[in-house]
Structure formats: structure tokens, C-alpha cells
Amino acid sequence: MVEIRLENLRKTFGEIVATDEVNMTLKEGELSTLLGPSGCGKTTLLRLIAGFYIPDSGRIFFDDKEVTMIPPYKRNTGMCFQNYALWPHMSVHDNIGYGLKLKRVQGMKYTKAAIKKHVEEALDLVRLEGLGHRHIHQLSGGQQQRVALARALVVEPDVLLLDEPLSNLDAKLRIEMREEIIRIQKELSITTVYVTHDQHEALSISDRVAVMDLGYVQQFDTPKAIYSDPQTVFVADFIGQCTFIDGVIASIDNGITVKIPNNQVISGKTTIEGYPFEVGETVKCAIRPEDLELARSGSDDNEITGTVTRTIYVGNALEVYFSVGEIDAEAMLEPDSNLVIGDSINLFVPRTDVMILPIGGVDALRKVPGHPLYETSSSTSTASNA
């Protein structure tokens, strides 16, 4: 097993900054996911780890060994590509065994018998026993993905890299293969880096998730922490549904109190320890729709008043859209809630479920002592002033 350490990585393509100021440690034996929208830099970061790209600056370590300038074939990684990259003229057996034909152990080639043994073990691992003789066109999409996974694993890599491996599968197969990847990863305890734009997939499959936007890692943490304590507006919005109400900080003495439209005031918590909030600062109050209720759960609950603008019945819940001044918001209420357009609505939410987030994303994170982006910006500033 290998721990991957990324230190201040930056990669550009001409004037385009693909990824920048990336500082993360991907723990050995864990499955870490790079999550974000198209163009956020997640595949570039994966290719930097694989060695397909050389960073403009920064360093990459596998354990204590720097691999920044080491070519891909010397890093002992296995990779699954988005389009599988299988050879149609080869059998399943030959596709899986191809990497072993090229690999050398202490300068020695694998024998045909050794290749056959390893391929059969890989087929068993991905549950394709007895299909080694088939050609790729004779397999379903899910089976082809299993072949690609077996080919990556048969070389016994230290690191497994998966670039949106399930994007070409239908919904049912995605769930099936997701469970298979979890099973295989845990069975082998192999350090794995997984790229996806699907938030549900990321939360369900990962030990840790790195949420990326515009080349920056805005938060790297466990799925639970990413969902319950997002550190930026982007993370809160990208992970699950979120209602945002703009406001201005009124006080920060006992918790954070915020003035919102229509002369209302709500209190909440910060999700970024050490962020220097100030009275008068414009912020966003982020609330998960499922945390809003029609009745109080405690005496100190926040009360938010608005006007219903739309309702959608979705079976197990009623999606209620409402306005607070000129701000649109959403609540997820009981399906039998009797509400119609134009109704005045009073909703309640505990203070602990209101997240007070600064405006600014990466720029806001730079103000937090101890945050990777704060340290990077400080050291960069020091270097430039020297």
C-alpha cells in the first residue's frame, strides 16, 4: 500500500490554469475521490498522479519517494480509462494479460504459465470466470468495465486510478459496478483515486472526497463532513441540495446572528474553524431543505417567513419553493403538507442546522490560518517578497 502526497501542484495548458495550489495526502488503503463539474481539473490531477502530465511546479510523493519526474510505467500504477481502452481484436485473456507481457520483475519477463495464472486470478476477482476466451464485442458494457478493471489490477499496482469508470453505463449497471469496485478495493486494500462528476457516486463510494472547482481543491474530507460542514458556497451547492439566504452579520458574540430580508434575523454556526467573520460582512446562510420544518423542534429554533411560489409532490415528500424578499428558497416537507401558491409560510430550523458561509470561495479559504490554501498563499507571498 502507498500513501500519495501532493505538494503545491500546479499545471497549466497555455493560459489555462488546469489545477493549482493542490496540497493533499491520500492515505494508504483508502479510496479518495476527485469530485467536481466538467473542467474543474479533476482528470488533470489524476493524470499528474499517473505521470501522464508533468506539473509546472510542485511535487508528488508515493510514500517518501518523490515520483514527480518519474514516467508512468515506472510508478507501478494501474489505470481504468473512461472509454475502457480495450483492444477489440484481442480476447479478454489477452487484453488483461497485455500489461504482464510488458512488465519486468528484476529484469525477468513473466512466463506464459505465470501470465495465464495471474489473468485467471484477475478474472475471478472481477467475477468473469470462464470468459477469458471471448472477444470484447461479445461482452456487455458492465463486463467490458470489469475487463478494464482486471487489466489494471493484474499487474499488482501500488495505486489504482479510475477516471470516471462508470459514466458509460446505465443506471442499474452503475450501481452494480459501484458495489463491485467497493468490494474489490476493500478486499485488496489498495490505495485508489477515483474521478467522477456524480456527487451521489462520490459520497457512496469514498473514504474521502476532494471537491474541486476551477482547478482548486475547495475541501478534502470525509463524505459526512463534506455534506454536513461544507466550507464554501460552491461545496454546499454542489453536494446535495441547499437553500441559500443572503444576509449581513449582526453579531458574532454568542454564535453568529445574521439579518436577512424582510427584517428577519436568524442564527447559525460556522463550518470553517478560524475564519475571521466580521460584523457587517455579507454572508450566505445555507440550509438543507430537509432541515426546514413547519413546527418547532426546540425553543431556540430559527423562524423564517416567506411566501409559497411553487409546490411539487415527489411521493415521499413535498418540495416547497418559497420567497424570502427577492430570494428564492426551498424546503422538503411532509407529503401531506397542505400548501398552495401564495400561502404565507412559517418554517423553523435549529441553529445548528444553519451554516453561515463567507462569500468568495478560494479567496475566503485563504483567510483561514492552517488551511492548505492559506499556507500556500503565505509562502508564495514570502517567496515573491524575498
Protein Blocks (a to p, Z undefined) as FASTA:
>chain_A
ZZdddehiacdehjacfbghiacdddehiacdddddehilmmmmmmmmnopaccfbdcdd
ehjbcfklpcfklnopadddfklopafkbcfklmmmmmmmmpcgehiacdfklmmmmmmm
mmmmnopghilmpcfklpcfklmmmmmmmmmmmnopabdcdehkllmpcfklmmmmmmmm
mmmmmmnopacddddfbfklmmmmpmbdcddeehiafbdcdfklmmmmccbfklmmmnoc
ddddddddfbfkeocadddehhiacddddfbehiacdehiacdddddfklpcfbdfbfkb
ccdddddfbdcdehjaccddddehjaccdddddfklccdehiacdddddfklpccddehi
jmmmmmpghiaklmmmmmmmmmmmZZ
